[in-house]
Amino acid sequence: MRIAPLAFALLVTSLPLASSAQDALQTTAPTADEQILLNRVMNDKRSVYAHNLNMTEAESKAFWPVYDEYEAAVQKLDDRFIALVNEFAEKYDTLTDKDAKAMLDEKMTIEAKRMALKQEYTKKVERVLPPVKALRYSQLETRIELLVRRSVYGLIPLAR
């Protein structure tokens, strides 16, 4: 399984994000290096799924459009999360209760939407793959998501 290289790429991708939070940078646009790393992560993630799902040609033809649609939807939530982290970084030294409440509400909204998307698209995957492969997909998705979240959240400083 290629989870180790993927985990490393995810960690490296998350470093500029953590640095942004700690240094209170105000940029939200990914740099060229970040974009290259993000593309590598996405390619590695696709490779992990392709390798571990062992799909037939018909399964592959049905699965990849669902996967791409899901990733596009998740990217929108990731963009909101990055904007939230950047806002936190900007206000880190002067964070008010009002700011913290708004950020907490946004964080909870993003997490709820992410879970709803995951459930919605897992059902779609279940319709295009046999049950064992659908379960394996769900397990892989959870493992990868946890690796990313652990890496990112571990690098963001706690509110003062």
Phi and psi in degrees as a GROMACS rama.xvg file:
@    title "Ramachandran Plot"
@    xaxis  label "Phi"
@    yaxis  label "Psi"
@TYPE xy
-101.05  32.2796  ARG-2
-68.3407  -37.9839  ILE-3
-59.7894  -50.0933  ALA-4
-62.82  -36.0264  PRO-5
-64.0557  -44.3262  LEU-6
-60.4974  -42.4877  ALA-7
-62.5393  -45.1418  PHE-8
-62.949  -39.1162  ALA-9
-65.268  -41.2062  LEU-10
-63.3901  -45.9082  LEU-11
-62.9384  -39.513  VAL-12
-63.0956  -35.22  THR-13
-78.9082  -16.9887  SER-14
-59.3046  -44.8636  LEU-15
-62.11  -32.5727  PRO-16
-64.3477  -47.0232  LEU-17
-65.7984  -41.3121  ALA-18
-59.3886  -39.8522  SER-19
-59.791  -44.0764  SER-20
-66.8336  -42.7806  ALA-21
-72.7818  -33.9358  GLN-22
-94.1158  -1.35534  ASP-23
56.2157  43.9643  ALA-24
-72.9637  154.083  LEU-25
-109.678  16.1779  GLN-26
-92.166  142.355  THR-27
-116.855  -16.213  THR-28
-79.0709  131.783  ALA-29
-68.1164  142.982  PRO-30
-75.6494  171.289  THR-31
-61.5588  -40.8851  ALA-32
-63.8481  -41.8586  ASP-33
-63.099  -40.2335  GLU-34
-65.1911  -40.1943  GLN-35
-62.8734  -45.6069  ILE-36
-64.4595  -40.7085  LEU-37
-61.8363  -43.4356  LEU-38
-61.6196  -39.1589  ASN-39
-63.6656  -43.3295  ARG-40
-60.0743  -47.4914  VAL-41
-63.5416  -39.7647  MET-42
-66.48  -41.9681  ASN-43
-64.5086  -39.0361  ASP-44
-62.9948  -44.2946  LYS-45
-60.0314  -41.0693  ARG-46
-63.8363  -39.3247  SER-47
-60.5676  -47.3332  VAL-48
-64.1753  -47.057  TYR-49
-58.9158  -44.6094  ALA-50
-67.0519  -43.1677  HIS-51
-86.8335  -20.2122  ASN-52
-90.2207  -18.8797  LEU-53
43.0774  55.7572  ASN-54
-78.3568  147.794  MET-55
-72.3188  171.502  THR-56
-61.123  -42.4399  GLU-57
-65.6656  -42.3726  ALA-58
-63.3121  -44.044  GLU-59
-61.2432  -43.1695  SER-60
-62.3744  -33.5722  LYS-61
-83.8371  -34.2124  ALA-62
-74.5933  -48.2043  PHE-63
-60.8595  -38.1179  TRP-64
-63.3024  -37.629  PRO-65
-65.2028  -45.6011  VAL-66
-59.6566  -46.8221  TYR-67
-63.664  -39.0136  ASP-68
-64.0354  -43.7388  GLU-69
-61.8934  -47.0475  TYR-70
-62.2284  -37.0568  GLU-71
-65.2046  -40.2185  ALA-72
-67.8543  -41.1623  ALA-73
-65.4292  -35.9828  VAL-74
-59.2218  -37.7204  GLN-75
-62.404  -39.9835  LYS-76
-69.2238  -38.0245  LEU-77
-63.1739  -37.9526  ASP-78
-62.8794  -40.9153  ASP-79
-64.0347  -40.6872  ARG-80
-63.6663  -43.8036  PHE-81
-62.2216  -41.0879  ILE-82
-62.4523  -38.8693  ALA-83
-64.8251  -44.1424  LEU-84
-62.8576  -41.499  VAL-85
-65.4253  -37.5371  ASN-86
-63.9913  -42.8122  GLU-87
-59.8437  -43.5053  PHE-88
-61.8728  -42.6583  ALA-89
-61.9326  -36.5099  GLU-90
-103.47  7.50006  LYS-91
-51.1924  -48.1104  TYR-92
-80.3606  -15.0091  ASP-93
-126.341  23.1158  THR-94
-59.9066  124.242  LEU-95
-98.9297  167.216  THR-96
-60.391  -39.646  ASP-97
-62.3366  -45.1272  LYS-98
-61.3605  -46.4315  ASP-99
-61.6444  -41.4169  ALA-100
-62.917  -46.6286  LYS-101
-61.9622  -41.0364  ALA-102
-67.5566  -40.8145  MET-103
-63.0043  -43.7678  LEU-104
-60.526  -43.8971  ASP-105
-64.9494  -42.4183  GLU-106
-59.7669  -45.9473  LYS-107
-66.2028  -36.7648  MET-108
-63.8309  -46.0516  THR-109
-60.5787  -45.9387  ILE-110
-63.6776  -40.6645  GLU-111
-64.9187  -42.8638  ALA-112
-65.7693  -38.2664  LYS-113
-61.8635  -44.6251  ARG-114
-65.3755  -40.863  MET-115
-62.6545  -42.6105  ALA-116
-61.9532  -44.799  LEU-117
-59.3211  -44.0302  LYS-118
-66.2745  -44.1158  GLN-119
-60.1469  -47.0686  GLU-120
-79.7082  -24.5997  TYR-121
-65.1603  -38.1734  THR-122
-64.2065  -38.5019  LYS-123
-65.8526  -41.214  LYS-124
-63.3635  -38.0035  VAL-125
-61.4139  -28.5708  GLU-126
-79.763  -19.6591  ARG-127
-110.831  -9.9861  VAL-128
-124.863  153.662  LEU-129
-61.0114  155.307  PRO-130
-52.8175  -42.425  PRO-131
-64.7294  -42.1346  VAL-132
-70.3081  -35.605  LYS-133
-64.1936  -41.8905  ALA-134
-63.8888  -44.1735  LEU-135
-60.4086  -42.1813  ARG-136
-57.2359  -49.0758  TYR-137
-60.745  -41.5151  SER-138
-63.2994  -45.1815  GLN-139
-62.6808  -44.2941  LEU-140
-59.9573  -42.9299  GLU-141
-64.7719  -45.5599  THR-142
-60.5681  -45.7278  ARG-143
-65.0924  -45.0064  ILE-144
-60.2236  -43.0692  GLU-145
-65.083  -39.0476  LEU-146
-59.8941  -45.6158  LEU-147
-65.548  -50.6055  VAL-148
-60.3334  -43.6695  ARG-149
-61.0226  -43.5025  ARG-150
-64.1134  -46.6198  SER-151
-70.6654  -53.1551  VAL-152
-63.57  -31.3296  TYR-153
-66.6045  -19.8812  GLY-154
-98.8064  -12.0909  LEU-155
-88.1564  125.727  ILE-156
-66.4172  151.267  PRO-157
-72.2029  152.421  LEU-158
-64.4458  145.183  ALA-159
